[in-house]
Structure formats: C-alpha cells, structure tokens
Amino acid sequence: MAEWLYEAGIGENRAALVARGTIRKARIELPGLRADTVAIARLIDRSTGKVMLPDGDEALCDPLPKGVTQGASFPVRIVRESVAERGRVKLPKAVPAPDSAPAPGPDLLARITATGLPVRHCHPHEPDALEEAGWSEVLEEARTGEIRFASGALLLSLTPAMNLFDVDGGPPLGPLSIDAAHAVAAAMERLDITGSVGVDFPTLANKHERNAVGEAIDAALPQPFERTAMNGFGFLQIVRRKTRMSLPELIAADPVGAALRAELRRLERLPPPAPDTHILPAPLLRRIAREPDWIAQLHRRTGGRTHFVEAT
C-alpha cells in the first residue's frame, strides 16, 4: 500500500510517497511564502503590479483590482511561489482575493495529509525509511539530471524558458520512445516538475509511432496538463500549472545549502554520542557559519555540541 513518509528536518521538511518500496513522489519544503497564502497586500508599484505583504515579502499581482491606486491595500492570494532561475529570482505571483480572509497557505504536511493516503512521521532515532526507499538516489537524479530507465536514459536540463528532457538510447526507436515517455511522466511526478517541459525524443518518421508516444504520455502522466503532438523532429511539449519550484530547481538554486542540509540529516542520525568534531568541505563550512539556527537545532536534537572544521 502506498504511504507518505514525512520528516521535519533541519532547515527543510521532506516527504516521499512510497509504493512497493519505491519513491513515486519526492518533496522538499523550505521556509518561505507558500502558495495559497491569502494576505493583505499594499500596492507599491502600479506599473508592474508589485505588492508588499505584511511580513515584507513582495509579489507581482495580475490583474490589479479595478480602480486601485498606488499605496492602497487589498487581499491577494499567492498562486505561485518564488522561482529561482539562473542569475535572478522571479517574485511570487498573486491574484486579487476579495472574498477571502487572510490565512497562510498549506504547508507540506498539510498537503500530503490532504491526499487521503497514510502519513508516517519519521524520526532520526528510527531506521531510515526514506533512505531505504532510495531518497539519496532521487536527490542525485535531481542534482545531476541523469535519469536511467530500462532501455535508455534521460538527461534533464533546466533553462529559464522550460525544463528539457533529452532521450538517449539505441534502436528500435519506436519502443525506446514509448519507454522514454513513461520514464518522463514518472520523473515529472517524482521530482515535481511543472510549468513548460520539452521532451526531445528520437526522430520518428512513422506518424503512427509519433502518435503512440503522445498516447503513452497521456496514459502515464496524471491530469491536468496540456501537450502538443510530437513533431517530425521528435519534439513534444508538456505544460502543467506551476505553483512552486521542482526538486531539481530547489537544488540548483542553492546547491551548497542542499548539500549541507543533507549532511546535517546524516549527522543527526549517527548513533550517540554526537561527535565532538565534524569535518566539512570549505563551501559547507562557510555556509553553516551563516546558519546558527541549524547548528542550534542539531545540538538540541543530538544532545551534543559538535564543532565543525574544514577538510584539509
């Protein structure tokens, strides 16, 4: 039976939907403004629709309420969290919410609970159920973009315009493309990939084979989504509503932070007593010096006073 595994970690919360011992969906939640938050916003730039929320977060509201003037306040709903791209961070998107009362958006635990599937809370002193299901392997997929399936491989690349899957494998190309379609759908679900997604399949001259690939996507990827037909060059586009960053985007936006949080997860699971000294690479050591709360959480959870030093 499928169940969610949930961990309240240091610097992040984690969840994985596990069925038959395999992770079907992996999710990481970082602190910050959440989708579906309703708040009273103040319009600070009418030309761009930029608003400021009570806690100081900014968002872009489109459309603006009719007749609203700069400096006026009105309720908004966050429909997409902030998205980090190469060299910039896109502000959250908001829409007017005239009939809604201010309230925070649901957190990761609330969202997985709402699926109706069982939720098991995992703790550091217990056997590592997430790792047994392949958590580190999924994080490596998200970090490298390298995803293998039975007859070939996918390479995921993140671009500002869209996420791109490149299909690699040998003939026969028709069956390879069908396998790849199922692998793409599974990866999109596993890694929470949404927005605009392009898939570069091998070129298939046979129209029937091209149509079969589209039908395989339709069968394997849960609705709602839209897609194009595969063109003569093997390219197919999928569009899903985006509300937050995918797992690969989260890691790419802050690879040092992601690596440090994974290391802290491993460290808090070591058998007691906690080590007096722990060696970290220089980038992780510099980062943890800027995260005193993470250190305090580690000491509270392990009962130790671990000191971090640089690897030589």
C-alpha positions as CSV (number, residue, x, y, z in Angstrom):
1,M,0.0,0.0,0.0
2,A,1.2,3.5,-0.8
3,E,2.1,5.8,2.1
4,W,3.8,9.1,2.7
5,L,7.0,9.3,4.7
6,Y,7.4,12.7,6.4
7,E,10.4,14.2,8.1
8,A,10.6,17.6,9.9
9,G,14.3,18.2,9.2
10,I,16.9,20.8,9.9
11,G,16.4,23.7,7.5
12,E,13.9,21.7,5.4
13,N,10.9,19.4,5.6
14,R,10.9,16.3,3.5
15,A,8.2,13.9,2.2
16,A,8.2,10.9,-0.1
17,L,5.3,8.9,-1.4
18,V,6.4,5.3,-1.3
19,A,4.7,2.4,-3.1
20,R,6.2,-1.1,-3.4
21,G,9.4,0.1,-1.8
22,T,10.0,2.8,-4.4
23,I,9.7,6.6,-4.2
24,R,7.0,7.8,-6.5
25,K,7.0,11.4,-5.4
26,A,9.7,13.3,-3.5
27,R,9.1,16.7,-2.0
28,I,11.3,19.2,0.0
29,E,9.8,22.3,1.7
30,L,12.0,25.3,2.6
31,P,10.8,28.2,4.8
32,G,9.2,31.0,3.0
33,L,5.9,32.3,1.4
34,R,3.7,29.4,0.4
35,A,1.2,29.0,-2.4
36,D,-2.4,29.7,-1.5
37,T,-1.5,32.2,1.2
38,V,-4.0,34.9,1.5
39,A,-2.7,38.2,2.9
40,I,-3.5,41.9,2.8
41,A,-1.1,43.4,0.3
42,R,-0.1,47.1,-0.3
43,L,0.4,48.2,-3.9
44,I,3.9,49.7,-4.2
45,D,4.3,49.9,-8.0
46,R,1.2,50.1,-10.1
47,S,3.2,49.9,-13.4
48,T,4.4,46.4,-12.6
49,G,1.7,45.2,-10.2
50,K,4.3,44.8,-7.4
51,V,2.7,44.5,-3.9
52,M,4.2,44.1,-0.4
53,L,2.8,41.7,2.1
54,P,2.7,42.4,5.9
55,D,5.9,40.3,6.6
56,G,7.8,42.3,3.9
57,D,7.6,39.7,1.1
58,E,7.0,41.1,-2.3
59,A,4.8,39.6,-5.1
60,L,3.5,40.6,-8.5
61,C,-0.3,40.8,-8.7
62,D,-2.0,40.4,-12.0
63,P,-4.7,41.6,-12.6
64,L,-4.9,44.5,-10.3
65,P,-8.3,45.3,-8.8
66,K,-10.2,47.9,-10.8
67,G,-9.5,51.4,-9.7
68,V,-6.9,50.5,-7.1
69,T,-4.3,53.3,-6.5
70,Q,-0.7,53.1,-5.5
71,G,-0.4,52.7,-1.8
72,A,-3.8,51.1,-1.4
73,S,-4.2,47.8,0.4
74,F,-6.3,44.8,-0.7
75,P,-6.3,41.0,-0.2
76,V,-4.4,38.8,-2.6
77,R,-3.8,35.0,-3.0
78,I,-0.4,33.6,-3.8
79,V,-0.8,31.4,-6.8
80,R,2.9,30.7,-7.5
81,E,5.8,30.8,-5.1
82,S,9.1,32.5,-5.9
83,V,11.1,30.7,-8.6
84,A,14.9,31.0,-8.8
85,E,16.4,31.0,-12.3
86,R,20.0,31.4,-13.5
87,G,21.0,34.9,-12.3
88,R,17.7,36.0,-11.0
89,V,14.8,35.2,-8.7
90,K,11.2,35.7,-10.0
91,L,8.9,37.1,-7.4
92,P,5.8,35.1,-6.4
93,K,2.6,35.6,-8.4
94,A,-0.6,36.8,-6.8
95,V,-4.2,37.4,-7.8
96,P,-6.8,39.6,-6.0
97,A,-8.8,37.6,-3.4
98,P,-11.6,40.0,-2.5
99,D,-13.8,37.3,-0.7
100,S,-11.0,35.5,1.2
101,A,-9.8,36.0,4.8
102,P,-6.1,36.2,5.4
103,A,-4.6,32.8,6.1
104,P,-1.3,31.0,5.4
105,G,-1.1,28.5,2.6
106,P,-1.0,24.8,3.5
107,D,2.5,23.5,4.4
108,L,4.0,20.3,3.1
109,L,2.5,18.2,5.9
110,A,-1.0,19.6,5.3
111,R,-0.7,19.0,1.5
112,I,0.3,15.3,1.8
113,T,-2.3,14.7,4.5
114,A,-5.0,16.1,2.2
115,T,-4.2,13.3,-0.3
116,G,-6.0,10.9,2.0
117,L,-3.1,8.5,2.0
118,P,-1.4,7.3,5.2
119,V,1.3,9.6,6.6
120,R,4.2,8.1,8.6
121,H,6.3,10.5,10.6
122,C,9.9,9.5,10.5
123,H,12.4,10.3,13.3
124,P,16.2,10.3,13.4
125,H,16.4,7.5,16.1
126,E,14.4,5.1,13.9
127,P,15.6,3.0,10.9
128,D,16.0,5.3,7.9
129,A,12.8,4.5,5.9
130,L,13.4,7.3,3.4
131,E,16.9,6.1,2.6
132,E,15.7,2.5,2.3
133,A,13.2,3.7,-0.4
134,G,16.0,5.5,-2.3
135,W,16.0,9.1,-1.0
136,S,19.7,9.7,-1.8
137,E,19.3,8.3,-5.3
138,V,16.3,10.6,-6.0
139,L,18.3,13.6,-4.8
140,E,21.2,12.6,-7.1
141,E,18.8,12.4,-10.0
142,A,17.5,15.9,-9.2
143,R,21.1,17.2,-8.8
144,T,22.6,15.8,-12.0
145,G,19.5,15.5,-14.2
146,E,20.6,11.9,-15.1
147,I,17.7,9.5,-15.1
148,R,18.0,5.9,-16.3
149,F,15.3,3.6,-17.4
150,A,15.3,0.0,-18.7
151,S,16.1,0.7,-22.4
152,G,17.8,4.1,-22.2
153,A,18.4,7.3,-20.3
154,L,17.1,10.8,-19.8
155,L,19.1,14.0,-19.3
156,L,17.1,16.8,-17.6
157,S,18.3,20.4,-18.3
158,L,16.9,23.5,-16.6
159,T,16.5,26.6,-18.7
160,P,14.7,29.9,-18.0
161,A,12.2,29.1,-20.8
162,M,11.4,25.4,-19.9
163,N,12.8,22.2,-18.4
164,L,14.1,19.9,-21.2
165,F,14.4,16.1,-21.3
166,D,16.7,14.6,-23.8
167,V,16.1,11.0,-24.6
168,D,19.1,8.7,-25.3
169,G,19.1,5.0,-26.3
170,G,19.5,2.6,-29.1
171,P,17.1,1.2,-31.8
172,P,14.4,0.2,-32.3
173,L,13.5,3.9,-31.7
174,G,9.7,3.4,-31.6
175,P,9.7,1.2,-28.5
176,L,12.6,3.3,-27.0
177,S,10.4,6.4,-27.3
178,I,7.4,4.6,-25.6
179,D,9.6,3.6,-22.7
180,A,11.0,7.1,-22.5
181,A,7.5,8.6,-22.5
182,H,6.7,6.5,-19.4
183,A,10.1,7.5,-17.8
184,V,9.4,11.2,-18.4
185,A,6.0,11.0,-16.8
186,A,7.4,9.1,-13.8
187,A,10.2,11.6,-13.4
188,M,7.9,14.6,-13.6
189,E,5.8,13.1,-10.8
190,R,8.8,12.0,-8.8
191,L,10.6,15.3,-9.0
192,D,7.5,17.6,-9.0
193,I,8.4,19.1,-12.4
194,T,5.8,21.5,-13.7
195,G,5.5,24.5,-15.9
196,S,6.7,24.2,-19.5
197,V,8.5,21.0,-20.2
198,G,10.1,20.0,-23.6
199,V,11.0,16.4,-24.5
200,D,13.4,15.7,-27.3
201,F,12.7,12.1,-28.5
202,P,14.5,10.4,-31.3
203,T,13.2,11.4,-34.8
204,L,10.4,9.0,-35.7
205,A,9.4,9.0,-39.4
206,N,6.3,6.9,-38.8
207,K,3.3,9.1,-37.8
208,H,1.6,6.1,-36.1
209,E,4.7,5.8,-33.8
210,R,4.7,9.5,-33.0
211,N,1.0,9.4,-32.1
212,A,1.7,6.3,-29.9
213,V,4.3,8.3,-27.9
214,G,1.7,11.1,-27.2
215,E,-0.8,8.5,-26.1
216,A,1.8,7.0,-23.8
217,I,2.3,10.4,-22.2
218,D,-1.5,10.7,-21.8
219,A,-1.8,7.4,-20.1
220,A,1.2,7.8,-17.7
221,L,1.0,11.4,-16.6
222,P,-1.9,12.4,-14.3
223,Q,-4.1,15.2,-15.4
224,P,-4.3,18.2,-15.6
225,F,-1.8,19.0,-18.3
226,E,-1.7,20.1,-21.9
227,R,0.7,18.8,-24.6
228,T,1.5,19.2,-28.2
229,A,1.7,16.3,-30.7
230,M,5.3,15.1,-31.4
231,N,6.6,16.9,-34.5
232,G,8.7,15.5,-37.3
233,F,11.9,16.2,-35.4
234,G,10.8,14.3,-32.3
235,F,10.0,17.3,-30.1
236,L,6.9,17.3,-27.8
237,Q,5.9,19.9,-25.2
238,I,4.0,19.4,-22.0
239,V,2.6,22.3,-19.9
240,R,1.5,21.8,-16.2
241,R,0.4,24.5,-13.8
242,K,3.3,25.7,-11.7
243,T,2.9,26.6,-8.1
244,R,6.4,26.1,-6.7
245,M,9.9,25.1,-7.7
246,S,10.6,21.5,-8.6
247,L,13.1,19.4,-6.7
248,P,15.8,19.9,-9.3
249,E,15.2,23.7,-9.3
250,L,15.4,23.8,-5.5
251,I,18.8,22.1,-5.5
252,A,20.1,24.1,-8.4
253,A,19.1,27.4,-6.7
254,D,21.2,26.6,-3.6
255,P,23.4,23.6,-4.1
256,V,25.6,24.3,-1.1
257,G,22.6,24.7,1.1
258,A,21.1,21.5,-0.2
259,A,24.3,19.6,0.4
260,L,24.6,21.0,3.9
261,R,21.1,20.1,4.9
262,A,21.7,16.5,3.6
263,E,24.9,16.3,5.6
264,L,23.0,17.5,8.8
265,R,20.4,14.9,8.1
266,R,23.1,12.2,8.1
267,L,24.8,13.7,11.1
268,E,21.7,13.7,13.3
269,R,21.2,10.0,12.5
270,L,24.6,8.9,13.8
271,P,24.4,6.7,17.0
272,P,25.0,8.7,20.2
273,P,27.1,10.2,21.4
274,A,27.3,13.0,18.9
275,P,30.8,13.6,17.5
276,D,32.8,16.5,19.1
277,T,34.2,17.5,15.7
278,H,32.8,17.1,12.2
279,I,34.8,17.8,9.0
280,L,33.1,19.8,6.2
281,P,34.3,21.0,2.8
282,A,35.1,24.7,2.8
283,P,31.8,25.8,1.0
284,L,29.7,23.9,3.5
285,L,31.7,25.3,6.4
286,R,31.2,28.9,5.3
287,R,27.5,28.3,4.8
288,I,26.9,26.7,8.2
289,A,28.6,29.7,9.8
290,R,25.7,31.7,8.4
291,E,23.1,29.3,9.8
292,P,23.3,29.4,13.6
293,D,19.8,28.2,13.9
294,W,20.7,25.0,12.0
295,I,23.6,24.4,14.5
296,A,21.3,25.0,17.4
297,Q,18.7,22.6,16.1
298,L,21.4,19.9,15.6
299,H,22.7,20.3,19.1
300,R,19.2,20.2,20.5
301,R,18.4,17.0,18.6
302,T,21.6,15.2,19.3
303,G,22.3,16.4,22.8
304,G,25.9,17.2,21.7
305,R,28.0,20.3,20.9
306,T,29.5,19.3,17.6
307,H,32.2,21.7,16.3
308,F,32.7,22.0,12.6
309,V,36.2,22.2,11.0
310,E,37.4,22.4,7.4
311,A,38.6,19.4,5.4
312,T,42.3,19.6,4.7
